[in-house]
Amino acid sequence: MKLIKFLLLIIGLFLLVGGITCIIYTQYNVVKVQEFDMVAFVELGSAGLGFNGSQLMFGKVSPGNGVGIRNLLMKNNASFPVVVRFTPRGNISQFVSTEEIAPVLKPHTQKKIKVFFKPSESAEQGRYCGTLRAVLSRN
């Protein structure tokens, strides 16, 4: 009797794990992951640009009313639509947002996404850096 209960428990756990794996795989089928370095400086009463081809450089931005904007070109070379989910990381993350939360890219297209750095009024002056992670998955 104990052996039957044990086997039923094992089979049940196997089916549960298999079902969860199938749901995760079909819902979050990751196609590509990209990371972009980000750097910004918060300074009172200043504004400036930063340029670097491999980074999102927001330059100098005033806390409260200042905003730094950069364009990020996302490409979908696949034959199916993908959704892009952005996750900022690092001490810059609390002040970074994107124009669209989860934009959808049609097959064989590219889209320009605006990335904003908007420090709050209480942001301390200094250098802020981190990465912006873009996960492209099947839509």
Helices and strands as residue ranges (DSSP letters): H 2-27, E 30-42, E 55-61, E 68-76, E 82-90, G 93-95, E 96-98, E 104-105, E 109-117, E 126-138
